[in-house]
Amino acid sequence: MQLRSPYDREIARLAVPALGSLIAEPLYVLADTAIVGNIGTTELAGLALASTVLLTLHSAAIFLAYGTTGPVARLIGSNRESDAAHRSMQGVWLALILGVAGALILAVTGRPLLQLLGGSGDVLVAAERYLLFSLPGLPFLLVALAANGSFHGRQNTKTPLVLAFVGAVGNLVIELILINGLGYGIGASALSTVIAQFVVGVAATTMVVRWVRSHQVSTKPDRATMLELLGTSRALVIRTMSLRGSFTLSTAVAARMGVTDVAAHQVALGIWSTLALALDAVAIAGQALTGKWLGIGDKLKARAATRRMIEVDIGVGIVMAVAVFLLRQPIAELFSNDPVVVSLTSFILIHLALQQPLNGVVFALDGILIGAGDLSFLAAGMVGAAILFVVLAAAVVMAGAGIGWLWFAMSIFMLARAVPLVARWRRDDWLVVG
């Protein structure tokens, strides 16, 4: 691995601010986890179930960002900015429609879904309250995702960083006032997130509309283009839902182990998701730069730049692994005042730390192949890894094994993702120009 590369500056220019746009929703949930965890273990367990449903929907809709970045970068690289603007605008319209539909569906199906995840009694009551209070923010969350995809495709990752920072700080301040200051409960935690999502979503949409109008492109909804976006994103949705479905299953398994197990699992999973998106910041650079170089038609630069992205993400993963391992006890104490939950969380964080270098490989290659449009391969590989995880999770349940074995199964899941990705990258099938 080289200490320096001619691609470092361009990768850093995109990856560092891209972190902000990726971690917005996980940061909201992480802040909620820290504050709700100090209300009580029952509330934390309820948050675990509700946030699982919300993050699953967020993951399913991530195609609004990822499915926009690569195509917009390719169109701009091919000097077709008006087409890029049109695609961006239709992505925002599609996000708004899906957000409203998703909120309405969850309003009806939320309770059965939470019960399916293992919710019952007071934990179910807390989970349902958090979920229902969160629903008005969904359309604004999805609109911001679509807008971020447009920003990233234009090689602009600074704007999403500013928006995410404003949203995260605003969410935390409002939450502290409502819960710590005024004494409200878990519903106020969700409400503060909705307010932040509204502000960020409106601001992001306004910026996209201004850019679209600057190219004299219509801002009206185009049904044909939206349907095309849905069709081309099918493989990406399958890939993402297989990933999220695996982690949803892990929460369901943990919930059946006990309240303290699922509470500790929620804390660790929130940290895992946040660290994963930090690694995914390099993947965003991978999407934008791979799309750019392939759009221009330069395979050699695309290959060289992607090699460097993989090296950088492995390095980031190693740093995070060391940090989590050394700080696992104070990290656990930050999210709960229950000594049993703290002890169990600290133990899980050892598993989490060991995963990080491997995660670096996986997320870098994910971004590279998304940017290249190699979505069918990604979907097939993810489905295969998810099937393996289902088998492993079932074995954990049948054996009556503990939470440590569940996290070991999650490590095997990530390994099953990494092997085919590395093999694919070594070949040239994904290097399609134009």
Secondary structure by P-SEA (a helix, b strand, c coil): ccccccaaaaaaacccccccccaaaaaaaaaaaaaaaaacaaaaaaaaaaaaaaaaaaaaacccccccaaaaaaaaaacaaaaaaaaaaaaaaaaaaaaaaaaaaaaaaaaaaaaaacccaaaaaaaaaaaaaaccaaaaaaaaaaaaaaaaaaccaaaaaaaaaaaaaaaaaaaaaacccccccaaaaaaaaaaaaaaaaaaaaaaaaaaaaaacccccccaaaaaaaaaaaaaaaaaaaaaaaaaaaaaaaaaaacaaaaaaaaaaaaaaaaaaaaaaaaaaaaaaaaaaaaaaccaaaaaaaaaaaaaaaaaaaaaaaaaaaaaaaaaaaaccccaaaaaaaaaaaaaaaaaaaaaaaaaaaaaaaaaacccaaaaaaaaaaaaaaaaaaaaaaaacccaaaaaaaaaaaaaaaaaaaaaaaacccccccc
